[in-house]
Amino acid sequence: MFTFDQFTINGLKIALVLPELDQAPALLALVTKDREQIGRWLPWAETTETVRDEVNFIKMTREKTANYQMLELVIMVNDQVAGMLDLHNLNRQNQCGEIGYWLGSEFQGQGIMTMAVKRLIRLAFAKLNLHRLDLLADHENKSSRAVAKRAGLEHVALLRAKVKYHGEFRDMDLYTIINEAN
C-alpha cells in the first residue's frame, strides 16, 4: 500500500493511501451502510451496488491518477477503510483542481476529514505545484461546508442551480484556496 501522508488525531492513526483493489469490499460496505446519507449529496452512491462496481471505480481512478488527471486517496483510520478524498478536474496548464470527499458515518465528527483536507491541500501545493483549489458543497450540506471552512478554504460564491441530481437543480457553495507561494 502506497501512503501519501499519515497523521494522528484524537489518538487515531490516519493514513491517506492510494486505492487498492482489495479495498473494494470495505469501500462497498461503507457505501452500503451509509447509502442514504452519502447518496443525498453524491448520487453515484445509489448506483454503487457491487464489489465489481468498486473495483471498476478503483481501476478508473488509478488510470486517471497515472495520467495526472486526478488523485484519488483512501482514508484509513487505524488501518480500517474509512472513506475517500480526491483531487479531480486537475488542470496542469492553469495549475488548479477540485477537492472531493466522503467519510463513513462512524468516522465523522472527529476532525478526520478536516485534517485530511488540510493535508491534501498542502500536498497539492507543495508537491503538485497547484495554484488554486476549489471545493463545491451542496448548499444544504452543512457538514461539508463546515469542513471547507475549517480546512481554510474561503467561501467565494453561491452558485444557483449549479448541478442536477435527484431530479432537481441544486445550489452549490464554492470554496477556494490559493497557493500564495507561487
C-alpha positions in Angstrom: 0.0 0.0 0.0 1.4 3.4 -1.0 0.9 6.0 1.7 0.9 9.7 0.6 0.5 11.0 4.1 -0.2 10.0 7.7 -1.0 11.8 10.9 -2.6 11.2 14.2 -5.8 13.0 15.5 -7.5 12.3 18.8 -5.4 9.1 19.2 -6.4 7.8 15.8 -3.8 6.8 13.2 -4.9 8.3 9.9 -3.3 7.4 6.5 -4.0 8.7 3.1 -3.2 5.9 0.7 -3.6 5.1 -3.0 -6.7 2.8 -3.5 -6.0 -0.9 -3.8 -8.3 -3.4 -5.4 -8.5 -5.4 -2.2 -10.1 -2.4 -0.5 -13.2 -2.7 -2.8 -15.3 -4.8 -0.4 -14.6 -2.5 2.6 -15.4 0.6 0.5 -18.7 -1.0 -0.7 -19.6 -1.9 2.8 -19.2 1.7 3.9 -21.3 3.0 1.0 -23.9 0.3 1.6 -24.2 1.1 5.3 -24.4 4.9 4.6 -26.1 4.8 1.2 -28.9 7.1 2.1 -26.7 9.7 3.8 -23.9 9.6 1.1 -26.4 9.4 -1.7 -28.2 12.5 -0.6 -25.1 14.6 -1.6 -23.3 12.2 -4.0 -25.7 10.4 -6.5 -23.1 7.8 -7.5 -23.7 6.1 -4.2 -27.1 5.0 -5.4 -25.6 3.0 -8.3 -22.6 1.6 -6.5 -24.0 -1.8 -5.6 -21.4 -4.5 -6.1 -17.8 -5.1 -5.4 -17.3 -5.1 -9.2 -18.6 -1.5 -9.2 -16.0 -0.6 -6.7 -13.2 -2.5 -8.5 -14.1 -0.7 -11.7 -14.1 2.6 -9.9 -10.7 1.9 -8.4 -9.3 0.9 -11.8 -10.6 4.1 -13.4 -9.2 6.3 -10.7 -5.8 4.6 -10.8 -5.7 5.1 -14.6 -6.6 8.8 -14.2 -4.0 9.2 -11.4 -1.4 7.7 -13.6 -2.3 10.2 -16.3 -2.3 13.2 -13.9 -6.0 13.8 -14.3 -6.9 13.1 -10.6 -5.5 11.9 -7.4 -7.8 9.5 -5.5 -6.9 8.5 -1.9 -8.5 6.1 0.6 -8.7 7.4 4.1 -7.6 4.7 6.6 -8.3 5.1 10.3 -6.3 2.6 12.4 -5.8 0.5 9.3 -9.5 0.4 8.6 -11.0 1.9 5.4 -13.0 5.0 6.4 -13.7 7.0 3.2 -12.2 8.7 0.3 -10.6 12.0 -0.6 -9.6 13.3 -4.0 -8.3 16.0 -6.3 -10.3 15.9 -9.6 -10.7 18.1 -12.7 -6.9 18.7 -12.5 -5.8 21.3 -15.0 -2.0 21.4 -15.2 -1.9 24.4 -17.5 -3.9 26.6 -15.1 -2.5 24.7 -12.0 -5.8 24.1 -10.5 -8.2 21.3 -9.4 -11.2 20.5 -7.2 -11.4 18.7 -3.9 -14.0 15.9 -3.2 -14.5 13.6 -0.3 -16.8 11.4 1.7 -16.4 9.6 5.1 -18.3 6.8 6.7 -20.7 7.9 9.4 -18.8 6.1 12.2 -15.7 8.2 11.5 -17.5 11.6 11.2 -17.4 14.3 13.8 -13.8 13.6 14.9 -11.9 16.1 12.8 -10.6 13.4 10.5 -11.9 15.0 7.2 -10.9 18.5 8.1 -7.3 17.4 8.8 -7.3 15.1 5.7 -8.4 18.1 3.5 -5.7 20.3 5.1 -3.1 17.7 4.4 -4.3 17.2 0.8 -4.1 21.0 0.2 -0.6 21.0 1.5 0.4 18.1 -0.8 -1.3 19.7 -3.8 0.5 23.0 -3.3 3.9 21.6 -2.3 4.2 18.5 -4.5 1.9 19.1 -7.4 2.6 22.8 -7.7 -1.1 23.7 -7.9 -2.0 27.3 -7.5 -5.8 27.1 -6.8 -8.1 24.5 -5.4 -11.9 24.7 -5.4 -14.4 22.7 -3.4 -18.1 22.6 -4.2 -20.6 21.7 -1.5 -24.3 21.4 -1.8 -25.8 24.5 0.0 -27.8 22.2 2.3 -24.8 20.1 3.2 -23.8 21.9 6.4 -21.2 19.3 7.4 -19.3 19.6 4.1 -19.5 23.3 4.2 -18.1 23.3 7.7 -15.2 21.1 6.6 -14.3 23.5 3.8 -14.3 26.5 6.2 -12.3 24.6 9.0 -9.8 23.5 6.3 -9.1 27.1 5.4 -11.0 27.5 2.2 -12.7 30.8 1.5 -16.4 30.9 0.6 -16.5 32.9 -2.7 -19.9 32.3 -4.2 -23.3 30.6 -4.0 -23.8 29.0 -7.4 -27.5 28.9 -8.1 -28.9 25.7 -9.7 -25.3 24.6 -10.5 -25.9 20.8 -10.6 -28.8 18.5 -11.1 -29.3 15.3 -9.1 -32.3 13.6 -7.7 -34.4 15.3 -10.4 -33.8 18.8 -9.2 -31.3 21.6 -9.7 -29.2 22.2 -6.6 -27.4 25.3 -5.3 -23.8 24.8 -4.6 -21.4 26.8 -2.4 -18.0 27.4 -4.0 -14.9 27.5 -1.7 -11.4 28.3 -2.9 -7.9 28.4 -1.6 -5.0 30.0 -3.4 -1.4 29.0 -3.1 0.2 32.3 -2.3 3.7 30.8 -2.6 3.5 30.6 -6.5 
